[in-house]
C-alpha cells in the first residue's frame, strides 16, 4: 500500500457536478488500494460535514480557501499576457496551496502525486520536483479544444479573439504538462487523441503509452430511478451554470430550438437547474414558460416532472456526466453529438441525438408526444449505465497505472 497525494480544484463532495463525481469515485477506489491524503480548494458553501465525509475513507483531508476577486482576475489576465500562461491557470496560483503542499511533502513520504484536472497541474509539478515523486495527471478533457469550440461559436469579436488566445495558450500548457507527468488519464479516447495531436507526429507513438482513457463512472447502487409525475410538458436542463459551455448551450436551445417546440407544444415548460447561472441565462425567465432556479439542494421534484432531459452542448470536452446521471434517474435524453461525445450511446434506444435546431426540436417533440418511446428510453438508459459505467468495475483499469509507477 503506497502513500498517494491527491490534489483537487473543487472539494469532491457533494456529488453535484461531473468533475466531483469523477474525483469522488476515483478517491474511493484509490483509498481501497492506497493510503490517500486529499488536498483540495474549498469555497464558502463547503461545510465541515462534507470534509468529514471525505475523511471517512481518506487517510487525511487538508483544505485551502479558493480566493477569487476582480483584482485577482485582472492580475491573472496581465500575467497571462506577459508570460503566455492561460489566464485560468494564472488565476488559480494561490500561495497558501503552495505552502501546504511544501509542508506535506516535507513531512510525509509520498510515493506519487495524483493531480486532478489541468488547474491542479502546477501544484502536482511542485510536489514532483520537491519530493522526487512520480506523477499522474487526470486531464478530464482536452481543455484547449473546449476553448477552440467556444471561440468558434462566439458572436462577439472581442470575446472570440480572447478565447482564441486562451485556446492557443492552453494548448501549449497542456502539451508541456502532459509531457512532465509520468501517466496521463483522460475520460475518453477522443480526448486522448486530441491531446496527442499537440505533439509532433514523430513523438505521438512514444507519448501514447503514457495516456490511459478511463471513463467517468457512477454508482448505480446508490441512485434509484425517479417516479415520473405528470405535469405540464416539461423540458429539463440540469448542470453547473457558471460553466460557459452549459450556459451557451442553454442560450442556443432557448433562442433557436424552443420557438420551434412552442409552435406545436405551446404549453411546454423549460426548466434550467444549476448553480450560479449567468445574467443572460437568468434573463430567460422573463418568459413565464421558462424557469431558472439556480442551485437546488434536492432536484427530485424537477427530475420527477421532466418529460425530456436535454444536453444541448456545442463546445465541450471529456464526458458529460449529466448523461450518466440522467440514465441513473431513468430520464429520456436528447443531446447534440458533442453533448454525447465520448459516451457509448445507442441513438433511438437509450438517447436521441440531434445536431441542428430543427432536429433537436423534433427529437424533444417526439419525447413529449410519444409515451412508448419516452418509456423505452427511460428503461434502456438505466440498464445501459448499470452495465457500462459502474465505478467498482471500470476503475480497476487505474491499478495498472500505479503498478507502472
N, C-alpha and C positions, 0 to 999 in steps of 0.2 A: 504493500500500500504506500503510494507516494504522497507527498505533500504538494498540493496544487494551489496556486494563487489565481483566483478568477476575478476579473475586472469587468464591471458593467456600468453603462452610462445612465441607466434608469434602474431603480430598485425593482427586481423581477417578481413583484407580488404587490397587489392582487393581479390576477390574470385578465387584464382589460385591454391588452394590445398584443399585436403579433410578436413584437420584439420581446415582451415579457414572457409570453408563452414559450418562445424558443429558449430563452435564458433559464426559465424556471425548470423545465423538464430536463435540460442539459445539466443543470446543477444537481437535480435529484439523481440523475444517472451517474454523474461523476462522483457524487457523495457515496454511492454504493460501492465504488471501486477504490476511492482515494480519500485522503483527509483534505477537505476543501476549506480554504479561507476565502470568503467573499468580501470584496471591496467595491462599494457602489456609491455613486452620487445619489442624493435624495433631494426631493422637492418639499415645499411646505405641506402638501397634502399627504405625505407619507407619515405613517404612525408607528409608535413603538411596537404595537401589536404585529404589524407587518414585518418588522425587523425580527421580532421574536419568532414568528413562524419560520422564517428562513434559517434562523439559528437552531431550530429544532432538528435540522438534518445537516447543516454545515458545521464544521469544527469551530468557526468563528465568523462573525459578520462585523465589518467596520464600514462606517458611512462618512461621507463628506457632503456638506450642503452645496448644491449647484447654485452658483451666483450668476444671475443674468441682470443686465441693465442696458439702457441705451448707450451709456458711456462705454461699457464693455463691448457692445456690438460695434460701435464706432472705432474703437481701438483695434478690434479684430479685423475690420474692413481695411484699415490703414496697414496693419501688419501683413495682411494677405497681399495687398498691393505692392508692398516693399519687398516681401520675401518670396512671393509666388505660392505661398501656402493657401489651401482652401480656407475661405473665411470661417466655415463651420468648424474647422479643426482649430484654428487660432482662437476662436470664441470659447472653446472648452479647455483652454490652458488655465488650470487653477492651481495655484501654489500649494494649497492645503492638500490636494491629492498627491502632488509630487512628494511632499514631506511625509505623508502617511506611508506611501509605498517605500520610500527610502528607509524608514524606520522598520517596517515589517520585514523587508528583505535583509536588513542587517541583523535582526533578532532571530529570524526563523530560517531554517534550511529548506527552502522550496526546491522541488525538482523541476518544476515548469510553471510558466505563467500562461493563462488562457484569457486572452483579451477578446471581449465581445463587441463586435461592430467596429467600423473604421474609426469612430470617435474615440475609442479607448486604445488605439494602436500606439499613440505616443507614450502612454503610461506602461503599456506592455513592453515596448522597446527600452524604456528606462529600467524596468525590472530585469530584463535580459542582460543589459550592459552591466548593471550594478552587481547582480548576483550570479553572473555567468549561467543564466537559466536557459533551458530550451523554451521555445515559444510556439503557441498555437494562436492563430487569429481566426475568429468566426466572422466572416465578412457579411453574412446575411444576404447581401446583394452586391452587384457592381454599381456603386453609387454614382460613378461618372455617367453611367448610362441613364439613370433616373434623371440627372440634371440635363443631359442632352435632350431627352424626350420632353422634359418640361420646357426647355428653350424652344423646341420646335413648335410646341402648341401655344406659346406665349404671344399675345397680340400686341402688347406694349413694347415698342422697340427698345426702350432703355432697360426694361426688365429682361428682355430677350438677350441683350448684349451682356448684362451682368450674369445671367445664368450660363451663357456660353463660356464666359471667362472662368466661372466657377467649375464648369464641367472639365475644361482643359486642365485647371489646377488639380482637380480631384483625380483625373486620370494619371497625372504624373505622381501624385502622392500615393495612390493605390498601388501603382507598379512598384514604387520604392518599398512600401510596407510589405507587400506580398513577398518580395524578394528577401526581406530581412527575417521573416518568421520561418520556423522550421516546417510548419504544416499550416495549410490554409483550408478552412471549412467554407463551403458555400451551401446554400439551401437548394440550389437547382444545378443541373448540368449546364443549362443555358448560361447561368451567371459565371460558372467556372470558365466556360469558353469565352465569354465576354472579357473576363479578367485576363485570360491568357493572351487575348489579342493585343494587350498593352505591351507585350514583349516582341522583339524581333522574331521573325519566322524561324530563324535558326536556333532560337532558345526555347521555343514553346514545348517541344517534346521533353526536354530535360526538366523544365519547370513543372510540367503537368503532373509529374509523380508526386508532388507535394500538395496537390489540390484534391480535396475529397468532398464530393457532394453528399450531404446528409440532410434530408428534408426536415422542415419544421414538423413536429408531431404534437399530438394532443393525447388526452387520457379519456377514452370513451367510458371507462368505468365510473367516472366522476360526473358525467353530464347525461341527463335524460332528455329525450325529445320533448318539445313543448306540446301542449294540447291546444290545437287551433281553436280560437274562439271567434266565430264570425262577427264581423263588424262592417262598416263601410269599406269597400275595397281599399286595401292599404298596401302601399309600396314602401319598403323599409331600407334605409341605408344606415349601417352602424359601423363606426370607425373613428379613429383619433382625428379630429377635425382641424388641428393645427398642422397636420402633415399635409403639405401642399398638394401632392398627387390626389389625396382624398378630396380636398376642397375643390380642386379643378374638375375632378370627375363629377361631383355633385352639381357644380355650376353648369357643366355641359349637359347633364341629364335634365336639370330644371329648365335650361334655356332651349335646348334642341329636341329633347325627347318628350317631356311632359306635355307640351301643347298637342303633339300627335296623339298621345294617350287620351287626353281630355276630349278630343274630337269625338271619340267613341265611348269613353267612360268618364263623363264629366264629374261623376260623384267620387272618383278615385282620390285618395289622400296620399301625400308624400310625407314621410316622417324621417327626419335626419337626427340620429342619436350619436353623440360623441363629444369628447372633451374639447373645450376652447375653440368653437367654430369662428372662422374669420368673419369680419364685418359683412363682407359680400354674401356669405352664407346665411348669416342671421337675417339679412335684409330679405331673403326669400320668403320669410314668414309674413311678409305684408300681404301675401295671398292667403286667405283663410283655409285653403285646402292644403297648405304646407305648414308643417310643424317642425321647428328646430329646437331641440330640447337642451342642448349642451350635455354635460356629463350626467348620467343617471346611475345610481348605485345598483339598482335592480332593474335590468332591461326586460324582465319577463313579460310584463303587460304588453310591451311593444312587439316582442317576439311572437306572443300568442295571437296578436291581431294581424300579423303580416301574411299577406297573400302572395307577395313576391319580395325576395331579398335581392338587392341589386349591388353589383360591383362594377361601376361604370368608369374604370380607370383607363387612362391613355398614356400615363407616364408612371412607370414603376419598375422595380427590380425584385429579385428574390421570389417569395411566395406570398400570396395574400392569405394570411391565417384566418381572415374573416370567412373565407370559403369553407375551411375545415370546421370552423365554429358553426356556421350555418348548417352544414351537414350533420354535425352533432345534435343540433337543436331540431333537426328534421324540417328544415325550411327549403322551399323551392327557390333556386337561384337563377338569376340572369347576369351574365358577366360579359365584358368585352374580351377579345383574345388576349390583350395584355393583362387584363384583370385576372384571367385564369392561367397566365403563363407560369410554367414551372410546376404545375399540379397535374397529376394524372386524372383526366376527366373523360366522361362519355357523353358527348353532346346529344341532347334529346333523351337521355336516360337518367342522368343524375344532375344535369345542369343544362341550361340553354345558353349558347354563345352567339353574340351578335356584335358586329364591329361598328356599324354606322347608326345614325339616329333612327332611320326608318326601320331597320331590322331590330334594333333594341326595343323600340316602341311595340313592334309586332310581337316580340317574344314576351314582353310584360303583359300585353293584352291576352295572349294565349293562356298565361297563368291565371289571369283574372277571370277568364271566361270558360275554362275547360277544367272542371273539378277532377276528372280522371287523370289528366296529365299532371295537375298540381299534386295530387296524392302520390302518383308514381314517383315523381322527383323527390318528394319528401322521404319515402321509404327507401328508395335506391341510394340516395345520398348518405343516409345513416349507415346502411350496410357497407357502403364503399369506404367510408372513413374508418370504420371499425377494422376492416381488412387491411387497409393500406397505410394508415397513419397513426398507429398506436406507438407511443414513445418507448414502451417497455421492450418492444422487439426491434424497432428501427435503429435506436441509438446504440445497439450493440456494435454498429459499424465504427463507433468512436474508439472502441477498445484497441483496434489495430493502429490508430494514430498514436496513442500513448505507449503502445508496445514499441512502435518505431522510434519514439523519442528516447 
